[in-house]
Structure formats: structure tokens, C-alpha cells
């Protein structure tokens, strides 16, 4: 049976429970959120995401607790997904997510808009059936950040990924976001 996408409420519920279990174990988990979870929780530009891309430390404790939460809340076992680490820059730019929405037991950080844009530009995955890809997220961030040119986006990308050239596809997606809507 396919699982339903994780909307803001489901993500919040799962993270809150993660914090409760961590606190009960006497630990504070360091959670760095990325991807769709950030667009859903922080920006509200998406209604949902298929999983929560995050790096969590200490990882072994987090994995054990995430499996317990998956069973409790009927989530996929990999709802808390660490595969994002392959897309991270050597030097990240993050900020702590303020507020007590998730209770104690967690310290949550999210990428700055610039860093998130750089990551999305680097990946620049096209939409596929059942997968939204990165294009809509790139367009959202270009508009939100009020960028005026492809060069401005490239400068941001190069700040985090100086050894990777901006792809032709990424340039085209940025250019499409810069065109005035009719």
C-alpha cells in the first residue's frame, strides 16, 4: 500500500514525537532539515513531501527512534531520509528553526534560502511521473529572493559549489523564473 505524502501536520507530528522520544532517552538530537520538508514547513510553497530529508546526530539513536515513529504513525520506514548528504556543500549556511513547535529533545536547523537554492541548482532534477523534481523549487526561490539574472543565481551557486559549473538545465530553469508572468 503506498503511503500518503507528508504534509505540514504529519511532518510536525513525526518531528514532535522524535523530540519526545529523544528527550525520554536523555538526548537532544541535532536535526538539519533539507529539501521538501523545508519547502513544506518553512516556506509553505509545497503542500507535502514524500519524506523528510535530514541529517540527524547522533545518527544511530535517530534511526532507532525514526523506525519506532514509522510504526506508531504508519509512516514509511525511511520517512526520515539521510540520503541528502550526497548533495551537501563542504561549507553549509544554515539557521536554527526558531520556536517550540517541536518541543524539547530536538535542535532543528534549515538551510538559508541561498544555500537551498544552490543545492537545488546543483541537483536540478527534472519532474518525472510521481516525482516533482527541483524545477518548481528553483523557480520559487528565484522569485522569493527577487533575483534579477541568471548570473545572480550562478553567483549564489558558485559560493557553495565553486568546483561545479551551473548546468544548462539549471540556467534555463532560472531564466524561466525571471520571465514576467502573463
C-alpha positions as CSV (number, residue, x, y, z in Angstrom):
1,X,0.0,0.0,0.0
2,X,1.5,3.4,-0.9
3,X,1.9,5.9,1.9
4,X,0.3,9.3,1.8
5,X,2.6,12.3,1.3
6,X,3.8,14.1,4.4
7,X,2.0,17.4,4.8
8,X,2.9,20.0,7.4
9,X,0.8,18.4,10.1
10,X,2.3,14.9,9.6
11,X,5.8,16.2,9.5
12,X,5.2,18.3,12.6
13,X,3.6,15.3,14.4
14,X,6.5,13.0,13.5
15,X,9.2,15.5,14.5
16,X,7.4,16.3,17.7
17,X,7.3,12.6,18.5
18,X,11.0,12.3,17.6
19,X,11.8,15.0,20.1
20,X,9.6,13.3,22.8
21,X,11.4,10.0,22.4
22,X,14.8,11.7,22.3
23,X,14.1,13.6,25.5
24,X,12.8,10.3,27.1
25,X,16.2,8.8,26.2
26,X,18.0,11.8,27.7
27,X,19.4,13.1,24.4
28,X,19.0,16.1,22.3
29,X,19.1,15.3,18.6
30,X,20.7,17.8,16.1
31,X,18.4,17.8,13.1
32,X,19.3,19.5,9.9
33,X,16.3,19.6,7.5
34,X,16.6,19.9,3.7
35,X,14.5,19.6,0.6
36,X,10.8,19.2,0.5
37,X,10.4,19.3,4.3
38,X,11.8,22.9,4.3
39,X,9.6,23.9,1.4
40,X,6.6,22.4,3.3
41,X,7.4,23.6,6.9
42,X,9.3,26.8,6.4
43,X,8.1,28.3,3.1
44,X,4.7,26.7,2.7
45,X,5.4,26.6,-1.1
46,X,4.5,22.9,-1.2
47,X,1.5,21.1,0.4
48,X,3.6,17.9,1.1
49,X,6.7,15.9,0.5
50,X,7.3,12.2,0.2
51,X,9.9,12.1,3.0
52,X,11.9,14.3,5.4
53,X,15.4,14.8,4.0
54,X,17.6,15.4,7.1
55,X,20.9,14.7,8.7
56,X,20.4,13.8,12.4
57,X,23.1,13.4,15.0
58,X,23.6,11.2,16.8
59,X,22.6,9.1,13.8
60,X,22.3,5.7,15.4
61,X,19.8,6.9,18.1
62,X,17.8,8.9,15.5
63,X,17.5,5.8,13.2
64,X,16.2,3.7,16.0
65,X,13.7,6.3,17.1
66,X,12.6,7.0,13.5
67,X,11.8,3.4,12.9
68,X,9.7,3.4,16.1
69,X,7.8,6.5,14.9
70,X,7.3,4.9,11.5
71,X,5.4,2.0,13.1
72,X,3.5,4.3,15.5
73,X,2.3,6.8,12.9
74,X,2.0,4.5,9.9
75,X,4.9,6.2,8.0
76,X,7.3,4.6,5.6
77,X,10.3,3.2,7.4
78,X,12.5,5.7,5.6
79,X,10.4,8.8,6.3
80,X,13.5,10.4,7.9
81,X,15.9,10.1,5.0
82,X,19.7,10.8,5.2
83,X,20.5,10.4,1.5
84,X,20.7,14.2,1.2
85,X,24.3,14.1,2.4
86,X,25.5,13.4,-1.1
87,X,24.2,16.9,-2.2
88,X,25.7,19.0,0.6
89,X,28.4,21.6,0.2
90,X,31.6,21.5,2.1
91,X,30.6,24.7,3.9
92,X,26.9,25.0,4.6
93,X,24.9,28.0,5.5
94,X,22.1,27.2,8.0
95,X,19.9,28.8,10.5
96,X,18.2,27.5,13.6
97,X,14.5,27.0,13.2
98,X,13.0,29.2,16.0
99,X,10.0,28.4,18.1
100,X,9.0,25.5,20.3
101,X,6.7,23.8,17.7
102,X,8.6,20.6,18.0
103,X,9.1,20.6,21.8
104,X,12.3,19.6,23.6
105,X,14.7,16.9,22.5
106,X,15.4,18.5,19.1
107,X,17.5,21.3,17.8
108,X,16.4,21.9,14.3
109,X,18.3,23.9,11.6
110,X,17.4,24.6,8.0
111,X,19.5,25.9,5.1
112,X,19.4,29.6,4.3
113,X,17.5,30.4,1.1
114,X,20.8,31.0,-0.7
115,X,22.2,27.6,0.3
116,X,18.9,25.8,-0.5
117,X,18.9,27.4,-4.0
118,X,22.5,26.4,-4.6
119,X,21.7,22.8,-3.6
120,X,18.6,22.8,-5.9
121,X,20.5,24.3,-8.8
122,X,23.3,21.7,-8.4
123,X,20.8,18.8,-8.4
124,X,18.3,20.3,-10.9
125,X,16.4,17.1,-11.3
126,X,13.5,17.2,-13.9
127,X,10.0,16.3,-12.9
128,X,9.0,12.7,-13.6
129,X,5.8,10.8,-13.2
130,X,5.3,10.6,-9.4
131,X,8.3,12.9,-8.7
132,X,8.1,16.7,-8.6
133,X,11.8,17.3,-9.4
134,X,13.6,20.5,-8.5
135,X,12.4,23.0,-11.1
136,X,9.4,24.3,-9.1
137,X,11.5,24.8,-6.0
138,X,14.2,26.7,-8.0
139,X,11.5,28.9,-9.6
140,X,10.0,29.6,-6.1
141,X,13.4,30.5,-4.6
142,X,14.4,32.7,-7.5
143,X,11.2,34.6,-7.2
144,X,11.3,34.7,-3.3
145,X,14.9,36.0,-3.4
146,X,14.0,38.5,-6.1
147,X,16.9,37.6,-8.3
148,X,17.3,39.7,-11.4
149,X,19.5,37.5,-13.6
150,X,20.9,34.0,-14.3
151,X,24.3,35.4,-13.3
152,X,22.9,36.3,-9.8
153,X,21.8,32.7,-9.4
154,X,25.1,31.4,-10.7
155,X,27.0,33.6,-8.2
156,X,25.0,32.0,-5.3
157,X,25.6,28.5,-6.7
158,X,29.3,29.1,-7.1
159,X,29.6,30.4,-3.5
160,X,28.7,26.9,-2.2
161,X,29.8,24.7,-5.1
162,X,32.8,26.6,-6.6
163,X,34.1,23.5,-8.4
164,X,30.8,22.6,-10.2
165,X,29.6,24.5,-13.2
166,X,26.0,25.5,-13.4
167,X,24.2,23.2,-15.8
168,X,22.4,24.3,-18.9
169,X,19.2,22.9,-17.5
170,X,19.6,25.0,-14.3
171,X,20.3,28.1,-16.3
172,X,17.1,27.5,-18.3
173,X,15.0,27.0,-15.2
174,X,16.3,30.2,-13.6
175,X,15.7,32.1,-16.9
176,X,12.1,30.8,-17.0
177,X,11.6,32.1,-13.4
178,X,12.9,35.5,-14.4
179,X,10.3,36.0,-17.2
180,X,7.3,38.1,-16.2
181,X,4.1,36.1,-15.9
182,X,1.4,36.9,-18.4
